[in-house]
Amino acid sequence: MLQRRMGRRRLHALPVRPRHVGVVVDGNRRWSKAAGYTDSSVGHKVGAERVGDLLGWAETAGIEHVTVYLLSADNLRERPAHELAGLHTVLRQVLPRAIERAGSWRIHLSGDPRLLPEEVAHDLRAARERTSSRPRHVTLAVGYDGRQDIVDGVRAALLRAPGSADIAALDADQITAALPGGPVKDIDLVIRSSGEQRLSGFCPWQTQGAEIYLSPKLWPAFARRDFAAALAHFAAARGRQAG
């Protein structure tokens, strides 16, 4: 309990905090194996619950926009069928419940829903509708491809400006506005779990000016203190830039 109160104070005390945090979730399968489970879906379930925890920490810190990179398009194309079956259950049941319990988060979806079974895509859309009046914004990147995200954003922006004169005037702000997600698209801080030193195609357009924090923790083991350390890293980096 004391550690929890100290963690909350640490989140409140930061002089500078990001408006939008992106998280590359990684390490669920390795966590399952290290914990002695033969079924990797256990790690995915615990990882989904951790997303709910993350949103609680973000709310405590005053952050209103979070994007969570859950599964790439290649993940959904290449993972074995038995693992995908477990992932689909997590996406339909565990993840929406964890987010809805977090209380104040509106779900947005990013990625190609055609890579999911229709019942999974339907349940994610239903969760999006159930949370549509909530004040904070969490974007779930499922079946996501960073390059395709940009292509889709350009296409959407062009459809909003069908005349040749408007097309010639198309600018970066219009493309940004056309990307999926909440109203604030630019990401200030990217957190990657598991110690891997790459972004794996995560939001290349939106992360142009982002700070990056690499955590050695596997995602199911990621804790409030790790989130606080990431925010402290962000505050220190922005403090150096200001100085």
ZIGITA-V336945 format. One record per residue. N is the residue number from 1. RES is the residue in three letters. OMEGA is omega in whole degrees, -180 to 180 (999 if undefined). NEAR is the number of other ideal C-beta (glycine too) atoms within 12 Angstrom. Layout:
n->N res->RES omega->OMEGA near->NEAR
n->N res->RES omega->OMEGA near->NEAR
//
This chain:
n->1 res->MET omega->179 near->7
n->2 res->LEU omega->179 near->8
n->3 res->GLN omega->179 near->13
n->4 res->ARG omega->179 near->18
n->5 res->ARG omega->178 near->13
n->6 res->MET omega->178 near->15
n->7 res->GLY omega->179 near->26
n->8 res->ARG omega->179 near->23
n->9 res->ARG omega->-180 near->17
n->10 res->ARG omega->178 near->25
n->11 res->LEU omega->-180 near->30
n->12 res->HIS omega->-168 near->19
n->13 res->ALA omega->-176 near->18
n->14 res->LEU omega->-179 near->27
n->15 res->PRO omega->179 near->13
n->16 res->VAL omega->179 near->24
n->17 res->ARG omega->179 near->33
n->18 res->PRO omega->174 near->38
n->19 res->ARG omega->-176 near->29
n->20 res->HIS omega->179 near->35
n->21 res->VAL omega->172 near->46
n->22 res->GLY omega->-178 near->48
n->23 res->VAL omega->173 near->49
n->24 res->VAL omega->-177 near->40
n->25 res->VAL omega->-179 near->46
n->26 res->ASP omega->174 near->38
n->27 res->GLY omega->-179 near->31
n->28 res->ASN omega->-179 near->42
n->29 res->ARG omega->179 near->30
n->30 res->ARG omega->177 near->24
n->31 res->TRP omega->179 near->29
n->32 res->SER omega->-178 near->26
n->33 res->LYS omega->-179 near->17
n->34 res->ALA omega->-180 near->19
n->35 res->ALA omega->176 near->20
n->36 res->GLY omega->179 near->10
n->37 res->TYR omega->175 near->20
n->38 res->THR omega->-180 near->14
n->39 res->ASP omega->-178 near->22
n->40 res->SER omega->-179 near->29
n->41 res->SER omega->176 near->30
n->42 res->VAL omega->178 near->27
n->43 res->GLY omega->179 near->36
n->44 res->HIS omega->178 near->41
n->45 res->LYS omega->179 near->31
n->46 res->VAL omega->178 near->32
n->47 res->GLY omega->178 near->42
n->48 res->ALA omega->176 near->38
n->49 res->GLU omega->180 near->29
n->50 res->ARG omega->175 near->40
n->51 res->VAL omega->176 near->45
n->52 res->GLY omega->176 near->30
n->53 res->ASP omega->180 near->32
n->54 res->LEU omega->-179 near->43
n->55 res->LEU omega->175 near->40
n->56 res->GLY omega->178 near->29
n->57 res->TRP omega->-180 near->35
n->58 res->ALA omega->179 near->40
n->59 res->GLU omega->177 near->30
n->60 res->THR omega->-179 near->29
n->61 res->ALA omega->180 near->35
n->62 res->GLY omega->180 near->21
n->63 res->ILE omega->-173 near->39
n->64 res->GLU omega->-178 near->26
n->65 res->HIS omega->178 near->35
n->66 res->VAL omega->171 near->45
n->67 res->THR omega->-177 near->52
n->68 res->VAL omega->179 near->50
n->69 res->TYR omega->-174 near->44
n->70 res->LEU omega->-175 near->42
n->71 res->LEU omega->176 near->43
n->72 res->SER omega->174 near->32
n->73 res->ALA omega->179 near->28
n->74 res->ASP omega->176 near->19
n->75 res->ASN omega->-177 near->31
n->76 res->LEU omega->178 near->30
n->77 res->ARG omega->-166 near->17
n->78 res->GLU omega->-179 near->14
n->79 res->ARG omega->179 near->24
n->80 res->PRO omega->-173 near->15
n->81 res->ALA omega->-178 near->13
n->82 res->HIS omega->178 near->14
n->83 res->GLU omega->179 near->25
n->84 res->LEU omega->179 near->25
n->85 res->ALA omega->177 near->19
n->86 res->GLY omega->178 near->30
n->87 res->LEU omega->-180 near->38
n->88 res->HIS omega->178 near->31
n->89 res->THR omega->179 near->25
n->90 res->VAL omega->-179 near->37
n->91 res->LEU omega->-178 near->46
n->92 res->ARG omega->-168 near->28
n->93 res->GLN omega->-170 near->25
n->94 res->VAL omega->-176 near->31
n->95 res->LEU omega->179 near->42
n->96 res->PRO omega->179 near->34
n->97 res->ARG omega->-179 near->23
n->98 res->ALA omega->-179 near->32
n->99 res->ILE omega->-179 near->42
n->100 res->GLU omega->176 near->26
n->101 res->ARG omega->179 near->20
n->102 res->ALA omega->163 near->31
n->103 res->GLY omega->-168 near->19
n->104 res->SER omega->-171 near->25
n->105 res->TRP omega->176 near->39
n->106 res->ARG omega->-177 near->30
n->107 res->ILE omega->168 near->42
n->108 res->HIS omega->-177 near->33
n->109 res->LEU omega->178 near->39
n->110 res->SER omega->-178 near->40
n->111 res->GLY omega->-175 near->38
n->112 res->ASP omega->-179 near->25
n->113 res->PRO omega->180 near->27
n->114 res->ARG omega->178 near->15
n->115 res->LEU omega->-180 near->28
n->116 res->LEU omega->169 near->30
n->117 res->PRO omega->-175 near->21
n->118 res->GLU omega->-179 near->14
n->119 res->GLU omega->177 near->16
n->120 res->VAL omega->179 near->33
n->121 res->ALA omega->179 near->25
n->122 res->HIS omega->-177 near->19
n->123 res->ASP omega->176 near->29
n->124 res->LEU omega->177 near->37
n->125 res->ARG omega->179 near->24
n->126 res->ALA omega->177 near->20
n->127 res->ALA omega->177 near->32
n->128 res->ARG omega->-180 near->32
n->129 res->GLU omega->-179 near->18
n->130 res->ARG omega->-176 near->18
n->131 res->THR omega->-168 near->31
n->132 res->SER omega->-179 near->18
n->133 res->SER omega->-176 near->12
n->134 res->ARG omega->-169 near->24
n->135 res->PRO omega->-179 near->16
n->136 res->ARG omega->-170 near->32
n->137 res->HIS omega->173 near->35
n->138 res->VAL omega->178 near->46
n->139 res->THR omega->179 near->42
n->140 res->LEU omega->179 near->45
n->141 res->ALA omega->-177 near->44
n->142 res->VAL omega->-173 near->43
n->143 res->GLY omega->-170 near->35
n->144 res->TYR omega->173 near->42
n->145 res->ASP omega->-173 near->28
n->146 res->GLY omega->180 near->31
n->147 res->ARG omega->179 near->18
n->148 res->GLN omega->177 near->27
n->149 res->ASP omega->179 near->36
n->150 res->ILE omega->178 near->28
n->151 res->VAL omega->-180 near->19
n->152 res->ASP omega->178 near->24
n->153 res->GLY omega->178 near->31
n->154 res->VAL omega->179 near->25
n->155 res->ARG omega->-180 near->20
n->156 res->ALA omega->179 near->21
n->157 res->ALA omega->179 near->26
n->158 res->LEU omega->178 near->21
n->159 res->LEU omega->176 near->17
n->160 res->ARG omega->-178 near->18
n->161 res->ALA omega->-171 near->21
n->162 res->PRO omega->-179 near->13
n->163 res->GLY omega->-178 near->12
n->164 res->SER omega->180 near->10
n->165 res->ALA omega->179 near->9
n->166 res->ASP omega->180 near->15
n->167 res->ILE omega->180 near->17
n->168 res->ALA omega->-179 near->10
n->169 res->ALA omega->-178 near->15
n->170 res->LEU omega->-178 near->25
n->171 res->ASP omega->-176 near->15
n->172 res->ALA omega->-179 near->19
n->173 res->ASP omega->179 near->15
n->174 res->GLN omega->178 near->22
n->175 res->ILE omega->178 near->26
n->176 res->THR omega->-178 near->27
n->177 res->ALA omega->-177 near->24
n->178 res->ALA omega->180 near->26
n->179 res->LEU omega->179 near->37
n->180 res->PRO omega->178 near->33
n->181 res->GLY omega->180 near->37
n->182 res->GLY omega->-175 near->35
n->183 res->PRO omega->177 near->19
n->184 res->VAL omega->-174 near->26
n->185 res->LYS omega->-177 near->35
n->186 res->ASP omega->-178 near->29
n->187 res->ILE omega->-177 near->40
n->188 res->ASP omega->-176 near->36
n->189 res->LEU omega->173 near->43
n->190 res->VAL omega->174 near->39
n->191 res->ILE omega->174 near->46
n->192 res->ARG omega->178 near->35
n->193 res->SER omega->173 near->37
n->194 res->SER omega->176 near->30
n->195 res->GLY omega->178 near->20
n->196 res->GLU omega->-174 near->22
n->197 res->GLN omega->176 near->16
n->198 res->ARG omega->-179 near->18
n->199 res->LEU omega->175 near->28
n->200 res->SER omega->177 near->28
n->201 res->GLY omega->-176 near->25
n->202 res->PHE omega->170 near->36
n->203 res->CYS omega->-176 near->43
n->204 res->PRO omega->180 near->25
n->205 res->TRP omega->-172 near->34
n->206 res->GLN omega->-174 near->39
n->207 res->THR omega->-175 near->34
n->208 res->GLN omega->-177 near->18
n->209 res->GLY omega->-173 near->21
n->210 res->ALA omega->165 near->33
n->211 res->GLU omega->-178 near->31
n->212 res->ILE omega->178 near->29
n->213 res->TYR omega->-179 near->34
n->214 res->LEU omega->180 near->24
n->215 res->SER omega->177 near->33
n->216 res->PRO omega->-176 near->20
n->217 res->LYS omega->167 near->32
n->218 res->LEU omega->-168 near->29
n->219 res->TRP omega->-180 near->40
n->220 res->PRO omega->179 near->35
n->221 res->ALA omega->-179 near->27
n->222 res->PHE omega->-172 near->37
n->223 res->ALA omega->180 near->22
n->224 res->ARG omega->-178 near->28
n->225 res->ARG omega->177 near->23
n->226 res->ASP omega->176 near->33
n->227 res->PHE omega->178 near->41
n->228 res->ALA omega->178 near->33
n->229 res->ALA omega->178 near->26
n->230 res->ALA omega->179 near->42
n->231 res->LEU omega->177 near->39
n->232 res->ALA omega->175 near->27
n->233 res->HIS omega->179 near->29
n->234 res->PHE omega->-178 near->35
n->235 res->ALA omega->179 near->27
n->236 res->ALA omega->-180 near->20
n->237 res->ALA omega->179 near->23
n->238 res->ARG omega->175 near->23
n->239 res->GLY omega->177 near->16
n->240 res->ARG omega->179 near->12
n->241 res->GLN omega->-180 near->13
n->242 res->ALA omega->-179 near->10
n->243 res->GLY omega->999 near->7
//
